[in-house]
Amino acid sequence: MRIPVEGIGGAVVTIKVRFSGASGVFIDGIRSGIKRSTPRATARAGRAIVEEIGDQIDAWAEEQTGALKNSFIASVRRSLGGNNATTSLRIVSDSPYALIHEFGGTIKAKNIDRRGRKLLYLQRGGRIFATAKKVRIRAKRYITKASEASLSRVERIFGDMVVAVSRSAARKARSRR
Protein backbone atom coordinates (compact mmCIF):
# COMPACT_ATOMS: atom_id res chain seq x y z
CA MET A 1 0.00 0.00 0.00
CA ARG A 2 1.34 3.41 -0.91
CA ILE A 3 -0.35 6.42 0.57
CA PRO A 4 -0.80 8.98 -2.20
CA VAL A 5 0.20 12.53 -1.41
CA GLU A 6 -2.20 15.16 -2.70
CA GLY A 7 -3.45 18.67 -2.08
CA ILE A 8 -1.77 20.90 0.44
CA GLY A 9 0.44 18.52 2.35
CA GLY A 10 -2.27 15.89 2.56
CA ALA A 11 -2.26 12.15 2.30
CA VAL A 12 -5.48 10.16 2.02
CA VAL A 13 -6.01 6.51 2.85
CA THR A 14 -9.43 4.98 2.17
CA ILE A 15 -10.43 1.63 3.59
CA LYS A 16 -13.53 0.09 2.02
CA VAL A 17 -15.20 -2.89 3.61
CA ARG A 18 -17.81 -4.65 1.48
CA PHE A 19 -19.94 -7.58 2.54
CA SER A 20 -22.12 -9.62 0.26
CA GLY A 21 -23.91 -12.92 0.19
CA ALA A 22 -23.20 -15.09 3.23
CA SER A 23 -25.08 -14.70 6.46
CA GLY A 24 -25.23 -16.37 9.83
CA VAL A 25 -24.40 -15.53 13.43
CA PHE A 26 -20.62 -15.72 12.92
CA ILE A 27 -20.56 -13.78 9.63
CA ASP A 28 -23.02 -11.17 10.95
CA GLY A 29 -20.82 -10.78 14.06
CA ILE A 30 -17.75 -10.22 11.92
CA ARG A 31 -19.64 -7.79 9.68
CA SER A 32 -20.87 -5.63 12.57
CA GLY A 33 -17.55 -5.90 14.44
CA ILE A 34 -15.54 -4.68 11.47
CA LYS A 35 -17.98 -1.84 10.81
CA ARG A 36 -17.60 -0.76 14.47
CA SER A 37 -13.85 -1.34 14.76
CA THR A 38 -12.57 0.06 11.46
CA PRO A 39 -12.82 3.74 12.49
CA ARG A 40 -10.88 3.07 15.73
CA ALA A 41 -8.20 1.09 13.90
CA THR A 42 -8.04 3.77 11.22
CA ALA A 43 -7.53 6.47 13.85
CA ARG A 44 -4.70 4.39 15.40
CA ALA A 45 -3.15 3.98 11.95
CA GLY A 46 -3.41 7.74 11.40
CA ARG A 47 -1.60 8.45 14.67
CA ALA A 48 1.13 5.97 13.64
CA ILE A 49 1.60 7.67 10.26
CA VAL A 50 1.66 11.18 11.79
CA GLU A 51 4.25 9.96 14.31
CA GLU A 52 6.37 8.56 11.47
CA ILE A 53 6.09 11.85 9.56
CA GLY A 54 7.51 13.57 12.66
CA ASP A 55 10.38 11.07 12.75
CA GLN A 56 11.11 11.72 9.06
CA ILE A 57 11.16 15.49 9.66
CA ASP A 58 13.51 14.99 12.64
CA ALA A 59 15.88 13.08 10.35
CA TRP A 60 16.52 15.98 7.95
CA ALA A 61 15.61 19.20 9.73
CA GLU A 62 18.69 20.94 11.11
CA GLU A 63 17.16 23.73 13.16
CA GLN A 64 13.54 23.15 13.92
CA THR A 65 10.84 25.11 15.58
CA GLY A 66 8.51 22.12 15.48
CA ALA A 67 5.94 24.07 13.45
CA LEU A 68 5.98 21.71 10.44
CA LYS A 69 6.17 18.56 12.56
CA ASN A 70 3.28 19.66 14.78
CA SER A 71 1.11 20.83 11.89
CA PHE A 72 0.05 17.33 10.81
CA ILE A 73 -3.26 15.91 11.95
CA ALA A 74 -5.17 12.76 11.08
CA SER A 75 -8.93 12.86 10.69
CA VAL A 76 -11.25 9.90 10.19
CA ARG A 77 -14.46 10.08 8.17
CA ARG A 78 -16.95 7.22 8.10
CA SER A 79 -19.87 6.48 5.80
CA LEU A 80 -22.17 3.48 5.98
CA GLY A 81 -24.53 2.23 3.34
CA GLY A 82 -26.15 -1.19 3.16
CA ASN A 83 -23.44 -3.81 2.80
CA ASN A 84 -20.73 -1.19 2.28
CA ALA A 85 -18.79 0.70 4.89
CA THR A 86 -16.15 3.25 3.91
CA THR A 87 -13.73 4.74 6.36
CA SER A 88 -11.34 7.42 5.14
CA LEU A 89 -8.21 8.61 6.86
CA ARG A 90 -6.95 12.02 5.81
CA ILE A 91 -3.58 13.27 6.98
CA VAL A 92 -3.18 16.98 6.40
CA SER A 93 -0.97 19.89 7.31
CA ASP A 94 -1.93 23.54 7.33
CA SER A 95 1.74 24.54 7.12
CA PRO A 96 2.69 26.46 3.97
CA TYR A 97 6.02 24.58 4.03
CA ALA A 98 4.55 21.06 3.88
CA LEU A 99 4.27 20.84 0.09
CA ILE A 100 7.54 22.50 -0.80
CA HIS A 101 9.48 20.17 1.48
CA GLU A 102 7.64 17.14 0.07
CA PHE A 103 7.94 17.98 -3.64
CA GLY A 104 10.68 20.64 -3.73
CA GLY A 105 10.55 23.94 -5.53
CA THR A 106 11.85 27.47 -5.72
CA ILE A 107 11.00 30.29 -3.34
CA LYS A 108 11.34 33.72 -4.93
CA ALA A 109 11.96 36.93 -3.03
CA LYS A 110 9.03 39.24 -2.41
CA ASN A 111 10.46 41.60 0.23
CA ILE A 112 12.00 44.80 -1.04
CA ASP A 113 15.00 46.16 0.86
CA ARG A 114 16.05 49.82 1.31
CA ARG A 115 17.76 49.87 -2.07
CA GLY A 116 14.65 48.61 -3.90
CA ARG A 117 15.98 45.05 -4.43
CA LYS A 118 13.85 41.97 -3.89
CA LEU A 119 15.70 39.72 -1.46
CA LEU A 120 15.13 36.73 0.79
CA TYR A 121 16.79 36.98 4.18
CA LEU A 122 18.22 33.64 5.29
CA GLN A 123 18.45 33.29 9.05
CA ARG A 124 19.99 30.80 11.41
CA GLY A 125 19.78 31.20 15.15
CA GLY A 126 17.90 34.49 14.74
CA ARG A 127 20.74 36.12 12.76
CA ILE A 128 20.73 36.92 9.05
CA PHE A 129 23.64 35.10 7.40
CA ALA A 130 22.82 35.57 3.73
CA THR A 131 20.47 37.13 1.23
CA ALA A 132 19.28 35.70 -2.08
CA LYS A 133 16.88 36.47 -4.90
CA LYS A 134 15.59 32.89 -4.85
CA VAL A 135 16.20 29.67 -2.98
CA ARG A 136 15.81 26.14 -4.33
CA ILE A 137 14.38 23.65 -1.83
CA ARG A 138 15.11 20.03 -2.71
CA ALA A 139 12.32 17.45 -2.49
CA LYS A 140 12.58 15.52 0.76
CA ARG A 141 9.59 13.18 0.17
CA TYR A 142 9.12 12.85 3.94
CA ILE A 143 5.38 12.10 3.69
CA THR A 144 6.02 9.40 1.09
CA LYS A 145 8.87 7.94 3.17
CA ALA A 146 6.71 8.04 6.29
CA SER A 147 3.85 6.21 4.57
CA GLU A 148 6.24 3.49 3.39
CA ALA A 149 8.01 3.26 6.77
CA SER A 150 4.75 2.97 8.71
CA LEU A 151 3.20 0.36 6.41
CA SER A 152 4.06 -2.62 8.60
CA ARG A 153 2.63 -0.85 11.67
CA VAL A 154 -0.58 0.01 9.82
CA GLU A 155 -0.93 -3.57 8.54
CA ARG A 156 -0.40 -4.88 12.08
CA ILE A 157 -3.09 -2.51 13.44
CA PHE A 158 -5.66 -3.73 10.92
CA GLY A 159 -4.57 -7.37 11.29
CA ASP A 160 -5.02 -7.14 15.06
CA MET A 161 -8.45 -5.61 14.52
CA VAL A 162 -9.57 -8.46 12.25
CA VAL A 163 -8.29 -11.08 14.70
CA ALA A 164 -10.05 -9.40 17.65
CA VAL A 165 -13.32 -9.07 15.71
CA SER A 166 -13.14 -12.73 14.59
CA ARG A 167 -12.55 -13.94 18.15
CA SER A 168 -15.40 -11.82 19.47
CA ALA A 169 -17.75 -13.09 16.74
CA ALA A 170 -16.76 -16.69 17.45
CA ARG A 171 -17.44 -16.23 21.20
CA LYS A 172 -20.85 -14.72 20.48
CA ALA A 173 -21.70 -17.50 18.02
CA ARG A 174 -20.75 -20.18 20.59
CA SER A 175 -22.78 -18.48 23.33
CA ARG A 176 -25.91 -18.39 21.13
CA ARG A 177 -25.86 -22.16 20.57
C-alpha positions in Angstrom: 0.0 0.0 0.0 1.3 3.4 -0.9 -0.3 6.4 0.6 -0.8 9.0 -2.2 0.2 12.5 -1.4 -2.2 15.2 -2.7 -3.4 18.7 -2.1 -1.8 20.9 0.4 0.4 18.5 2.4 -2.3 15.9 2.6 -2.3 12.1 2.3 -5.5 10.2 2.0 -6.0 6.5 2.9 -9.4 5.0 2.2 -10.4 1.6 3.6 -13.5 0.1 2.0 -15.2 -2.9 3.6 -17.8 -4.6 1.5 -19.9 -7.6 2.5 -22.1 -9.6 0.3 -23.9 -12.9 0.2 -23.2 -15.1 3.2 -25.1 -14.7 6.5 -25.2 -16.4 9.8 -24.4 -15.5 13.4 -20.6 -15.7 12.9 -20.6 -13.8 9.6 -23.0 -11.2 10.9 -20.8 -10.8 14.1 -17.7 -10.2 11.9 -19.6 -7.8 9.7 -20.9 -5.6 12.6 -17.5 -5.9 14.4 -15.5 -4.7 11.5 -18.0 -1.8 10.8 -17.6 -0.8 14.5 -13.8 -1.3 14.8 -12.6 0.1 11.5 -12.8 3.7 12.5 -10.9 3.1 15.7 -8.2 1.1 13.9 -8.0 3.8 11.2 -7.5 6.5 13.9 -4.7 4.4 15.4 -3.1 4.0 11.9 -3.4 7.7 11.4 -1.6 8.4 14.7 1.1 6.0 13.6 1.6 7.7 10.3 1.7 11.2 11.8 4.3 10.0 14.3 6.4 8.6 11.5 6.1 11.9 9.6 7.5 13.6 12.7 10.4 11.1 12.8 11.1 11.7 9.1 11.2 15.5 9.7 13.5 15.0 12.6 15.9 13.1 10.4 16.5 16.0 7.9 15.6 19.2 9.7 18.7 20.9 11.1 17.2 23.7 13.2 13.5 23.1 13.9 10.8 25.1 15.6 8.5 22.1 15.5 5.9 24.1 13.5 6.0 21.7 10.4 6.2 18.6 12.6 3.3 19.7 14.8 1.1 20.8 11.9 0.1 17.3 10.8 -3.3 15.9 12.0 -5.2 12.8 11.1 -8.9 12.9 10.7 -11.3 9.9 10.2 -14.5 10.1 8.2 -16.9 7.2 8.1 -19.9 6.5 5.8 -22.2 3.5 6.0 -24.5 2.2 3.3 -26.2 -1.2 3.2 -23.4 -3.8 2.8 -20.7 -1.2 2.3 -18.8 0.7 4.9 -16.1 3.2 3.9 -13.7 4.7 6.4 -11.3 7.4 5.1 -8.2 8.6 6.9 -6.9 12.0 5.8 -3.6 13.3 7.0 -3.2 17.0 6.4 -1.0 19.9 7.3 -1.9 23.5 7.3 1.7 24.5 7.1 2.7 26.5 4.0 6.0 24.6 4.0 4.6 21.1 3.9 4.3 20.8 0.1 7.5 22.5 -0.8 9.5 20.2 1.5 7.6 17.1 0.1 7.9 18.0 -3.6 10.7 20.6 -3.7 10.5 23.9 -5.5 11.8 27.5 -5.7 11.0 30.3 -3.3 11.3 33.7 -4.9 12.0 36.9 -3.0 9.0 39.2 -2.4 10.5 41.6 0.2 12.0 44.8 -1.0 15.0 46.2 0.9 16.1 49.8 1.3 17.8 49.9 -2.1 14.7 48.6 -3.9 16.0 45.0 -4.4 13.8 42.0 -3.9 15.7 39.7 -1.5 15.1 36.7 0.8 16.8 37.0 4.2 18.2 33.6 5.3 18.4 33.3 9.0 20.0 30.8 11.4 19.8 31.2 15.1 17.9 34.5 14.7 20.7 36.1 12.8 20.7 36.9 9.0 23.6 35.1 7.4 22.8 35.6 3.7 20.5 37.1 1.2 19.3 35.7 -2.1 16.9 36.5 -4.9 15.6 32.9 -4.9 16.2 29.7 -3.0 15.8 26.1 -4.3 14.4 23.6 -1.8 15.1 20.0 -2.7 12.3 17.4 -2.5 12.6 15.5 0.8 9.6 13.2 0.2 9.1 12.9 3.9 5.4 12.1 3.7 6.0 9.4 1.1 8.9 7.9 3.2 6.7 8.0 6.3 3.9 6.2 4.6 6.2 3.5 3.4 8.0 3.3 6.8 4.7 3.0 8.7 3.2 0.4 6.4 4.1 -2.6 8.6 2.6 -0.8 11.7 -0.6 0.0 9.8 -0.9 -3.6 8.5 -0.4 -4.9 12.1 -3.1 -2.5 13.4 -5.7 -3.7 10.9 -4.6 -7.4 11.3 -5.0 -7.1 15.1 -8.5 -5.6 14.5 -9.6 -8.5 12.2 -8.3 -11.1 14.7 -10.1 -9.4 17.6 -13.3 -9.1 15.7 -13.1 -12.7 14.6 -12.5 -13.9 18.2 -15.4 -11.8 19.5 -17.8 -13.1 16.7 -16.8 -16.7 17.5 -17.4 -16.2 21.2 -20.8 -14.7 20.5 -21.7 -17.5 18.0 -20.8 -20.2 20.6 -22.8 -18.5 23.3 -25.9 -18.4 21.1 -25.9 -22.2 20.6 
